[in-house]
Amino acid sequence: MTDDLDFAGSLAVKSDQLNADDLRAGPITAQITGARVAKADAQPVLLKLSGGHMPWKPCKGMRRLLAEIAGATSAKPWVGKWVTL
């Protein structure tokens, strides 16, 4: 089947979170200053970052890595830590 599917709308940047476009100039290092669970989102964890950056919504694989590093699934140990993205 060769339906013409225009997916241009799916390429738009979500302006409520940190995106790859925000890292085009290079990596950023920021402190995690807060954490909360986002409502009904594919990426339910929202981590607030220092330096005026948009919040970071880590993907499932990154959340698993953060949980392994912290030794807990609570976001409390992450707050105050520094990350380079």
C-alpha positions as CSV (number, residue, x, y, z in Angstrom):
1,M,0.0,0.0,0.0
2,T,1.4,3.4,-0.9
3,D,-0.8,5.9,0.9
4,D,0.6,9.4,1.0
5,L,1.2,10.0,4.7
6,D,2.4,13.5,5.6
7,F,4.0,13.2,9.0
8,A,5.4,16.8,9.1
9,G,3.3,17.6,12.2
10,S,5.0,14.8,14.1
11,L,8.4,16.5,13.6
12,A,7.5,19.6,15.6
13,V,9.5,20.2,18.7
14,K,7.7,19.8,22.0
15,S,8.3,23.2,23.7
16,D,7.6,22.0,27.2
17,Q,10.7,19.9,27.5
18,L,14.4,19.7,26.7
19,N,14.9,18.5,23.1
20,A,17.8,17.4,20.8
21,D,17.6,20.9,19.2
22,D,18.6,22.3,22.6
23,L,21.8,20.3,22.5
24,R,22.9,21.2,19.0
25,A,25.6,23.5,20.3
26,G,26.9,20.8,22.5
27,P,26.2,19.0,25.7
28,I,24.9,20.8,28.8
29,T,25.7,20.1,32.4
30,A,22.9,21.0,34.8
31,Q,21.8,20.2,38.4
32,I,18.5,18.4,38.9
33,T,16.6,20.8,41.1
34,G,13.3,19.1,41.3
35,A,11.3,16.1,40.1
36,R,7.6,15.2,39.6
37,V,5.4,12.8,37.8
38,A,3.8,14.2,34.7
39,K,0.1,13.4,34.0
40,A,-0.7,10.8,31.3
41,D,2.5,11.2,29.3
42,A,4.6,8.6,27.6
43,Q,7.5,10.1,29.6
44,P,6.0,10.4,33.0
45,V,9.0,11.7,34.9
46,L,9.8,15.4,34.7
47,L,13.1,16.6,36.1
48,K,13.6,20.3,36.6
49,L,17.1,21.5,35.6
50,S,19.2,24.5,36.8
51,G,20.5,27.1,34.4
52,G,17.1,28.1,32.9
53,H,16.9,24.9,30.9
54,M,13.6,23.3,29.9
55,P,12.6,20.3,32.1
56,W,14.1,16.9,31.1
57,K,11.7,14.0,30.5
58,P,14.0,11.0,30.4
59,C,12.9,8.0,28.3
60,K,12.2,4.6,29.9
61,G,15.7,3.3,29.2
62,M,17.2,6.4,30.9
63,R,14.8,6.1,33.8
64,R,16.0,2.5,34.3
65,L,19.6,3.7,34.3
66,L,18.9,6.5,36.8
67,A,17.1,4.0,39.0
68,E,20.0,1.6,38.9
69,I,22.6,4.3,39.6
70,A,20.5,5.7,42.5
71,G,19.6,2.3,43.8
72,A,15.9,3.3,44.0
73,T,13.0,4.2,41.9
74,S,12.3,7.3,44.0
75,A,13.3,10.6,42.4
76,K,14.5,12.0,45.8
77,P,18.1,10.7,45.4
78,W,18.3,12.4,42.0
79,V,17.6,15.9,43.2
80,G,20.8,17.9,43.8
81,K,22.8,15.6,41.4
82,W,24.5,16.9,38.3
83,V,23.9,15.5,34.8
84,T,25.5,16.1,31.5
85,L,23.1,15.7,28.6
